Amino acid sequence: MKTLYDVQQLLEKYGILVHVGKRIWDIELMALELDNINKAGLIDRHDYMVAKLILRKEHRIEELDEKKKDEKNNSK
């Protein structure tokens, strides 16, 4: 597992489909759902940890992109 798509595929195995509309919101909801299946004891610990790291990385990227867009819009 290396990408956000891989995390989506993992969640699909548990019947969880996420599409809120905004990528950062999708990532946040995926993290919540991942926590829920972990608390229920349904997911392997290693898969959980790797997926959480991927989601954190992707969330950080989205936050930086939004910040850049805001700075660009404010400079006009």
C-alpha positions, 0 to 999 in steps of 0.5 A: 500500500503506497497511495491514497487509491490503495487506501480507498481500495482497502476501505472498499474491502470493508464496504466503505466507499468515500466520496464527499466532493472535496479531496481533503474532506474525503481524506478526513472521512477515510481516516475516521472510517479507518479508525472505526474498523480498527476499533472494531478489530477488523483490520490488521495492525500493520495495514492500519498504520500504513494507511494512517501514514498515507492519509496523514501525508495526503492531508498535509499535501492538501493543506499546503495546496489550499494555503498556496491557493489562499496566498495567491488569491490574497495577493491579487 
